[in-house]
Amino acid sequence: MTDKTDKNSRHKTAMEKQKTKVDANIERADTEKGVAVLLTGDGKGKSSSAFGMVMRALGYGQKIGVVQFIKGVQLSGEEIYLRDTCPEVDFYQMGTGFTWDTQDRSGDIAAAEATWTEAARMLADDSLDLVVLDEITYMIGYKYLDEEKILTAIKNRPYEQSLVVTGRGGGSGLRDLVDTVSEVKDIKHAFRAGIKARKGVDF
């Protein structure tokens, strides 16, 4: 047996074992329901990942609701695309920008509460297949919104509705409640090297 043949044989055996494991895991997953996903961590790409799921859901003709907390002062590519190309997406922005820009706690809280009204409406709407709450973790961290109210609305959302929550932190209550938690790690960022944010990549 040549070295190449031996290598191919070992690979085939390993892949057969892997396939058996994967098939068994698929067989065990027998619950059909909407999933709640938390995308957190200090790295870049949390909102980008959420909007990737929006695009995926649109591909299946699903109904989607998107609420962006914090963002909205600077125009973003996702906003342009959804408003111009996907009017069927229920899209709402808090529109105040980052808290370090406003420096107005009471004004930020008022804006957060108005935005939460829209988010709560979407979380109660059983016609929506997917809801994205972009950057809502900051509203919990800064105590702009009542954490228990948010967790209750997420827990009581329609059974078939999936949810994506983004932002740094969010607390143990949110992590424990959702089905999937993914953490984006910050290893290196262009901004720290003096490179400006890039249209189409960063916003």
Secondary structure, DSSP 8 states (H G I E B T S, - for coil): --HHHHHHHHHHHHHHHHHHHHHHHHHH-------EEEEESSSS-HHHHHHHHHHHHHHTT--EEEEESS--SS--HHHHHHHHH-TTSEEEE-----HHHH--HHHHHHHHHHHHHHHHHHHT-TT-SEEEEETTHHHHHTTSS-HHHHHHHHHTS-TT-EEEEESS--HHHHHHHSSEEEE---S--GGGGT----TTTT-
